[in-house]
Amino acid sequence: MSIRTMTRRGFVVCMLALIGLVSFEISFLLPEAHAIPAFARKYGVPCNVCHVPGFPKLNDFGNTFRDQGYQFGADVDLPTHENITMGYWPLSMRTTVGYQAASVRTDGSGVTTGGFGFTGLDILSFGLLHRDISFGLVLTPGLGSAGFGAGSTAGEGDLEAAYIRLNRLERFLGVQGEPGTYLMNLKIGKFELDVPYSEKRSPTLNTPFAMYHYVAGTPYFAGIGGTSTSTYLNPNSFAIGENSPGVEMAGITKTAVTDGYFRYSLAGLSTNSFSGPVSGGPGTGGRNVNFYGRMTQSFGGYGIVTGQRIGLFGVYGNAPTIANVTCPDCQGIAGSGQPFSRIGADVSLTFDGQWNLFGAIMHGNDSKNLFVSQAIVNAQNASWNGAFVELDWYPTQLPLVGMPGWLLSYRYDIIRNDRQGDPTFAKNYNNVDSHTFLVRYYLHQSNRTDIALHAEYNTYRTVGVGTLNAGTPGSGACAPACGNLLGQTMLVGLDFAY
């Protein structure tokens, strides 16, 4: 082990220990308080009504509130209700400031970075326009110094989400249902898919869910990249973790037999952006429609704080492989769409109101014709399996010592490839193992602000994606012998929302 490696690891250990010590001392010095910014200002309720133990993770009640279109089903929901002051505006902002360090290396070379800064900025607005008409807006402006100096996002600003949701459409069909039943809710716009666990609600800030963003042929990395050139072209870049424009019909109803909830969602999604690279040309573009669906059943609660939950989900779609010849650089209708699919299952288990163990597994398949279109010789279907499991502990009480306001988490992400689209690449090329550790303490919560002390560490390995020593990218010349990509990220800071 080199002196540099020992120093870096020692620094990480010391920083995490320091955060733990400071957090432990603060927990005894600060009074306990709870709230979320936007909805707390509207309803005057404490934060832990919807979150556990604080933002961004939703508890059982917070999830049903979201599924019902951000409403309780009472007059106080209306934006014109007398209890809502004229000074209220359904707007929140969130960022994280602190120190981040990251490194990635392979084949004896690598990249290391570290410094003080901020993650970026989310401007969020959710709520009701009228009875049973809800909306969501998330703006992520491009900022030249975001990402702790790792790279400018000045040209990447976007509306991450923008949608209108029409709730309880079943009433127009004469179906009243039981209280809390929202069987038909139509969402139109750009939104997050109903994935097994919302990445937008995950407390992890550095680490993506690997299976949500995995693309066969493209090396996986987190934090920083730049040391991997071993790859083969795949015109399908669809990822269930990315917000997509489309339309979704979803519903939720309480089931007396299980004392839980049945949920479903069916979405049609348009690929309004470029799908990916095409050999000898630009991105394919296109406006193909892909389909995503999910259903869950819980028992004895919603399945986050109380009860257990199981679910199934799947994707079927087509990725175009021929760019629009009239306008190859615009989002025109492309051609020769080739199929891909994703299918998976998820589960969430709870214990004692403090423990939540959840995870998902997914099988992905991309048609061999996607790779034939890239002039890959003897192309074959690319198939892979992805999974994650996470354990969250939000201790409410311990013998002799109370620990309210804490969240401790561990997550393991894994990718295992069955078959590569380019047969010259090794079967285990781009296999991923990722470990994430998180300690989070909520320093202050009121009906206007939330501040959490955040410490997160991730280490991962991506197999066989190192720098090519011979041949050219896509040839697979070094695929069986390329080195592994080894990465680490560490973040210590203050995560706050207003």
Helices and strands as residue ranges (DSSP letters): H 3-29, H 37-43, G 47-49, H 60-67, G 75-77, E 92-106, E 109-118, E 122-130, E 133-140, G 147-149, E 158-166, G 169-173, E 182-191, H 210-213, E 244-255, E 260-270, E 289-299, E 308-319, E 338-351, E 355-366, H 368-372, E 382-393, E 406-419, E 432-445, E 450-462, E 485-497
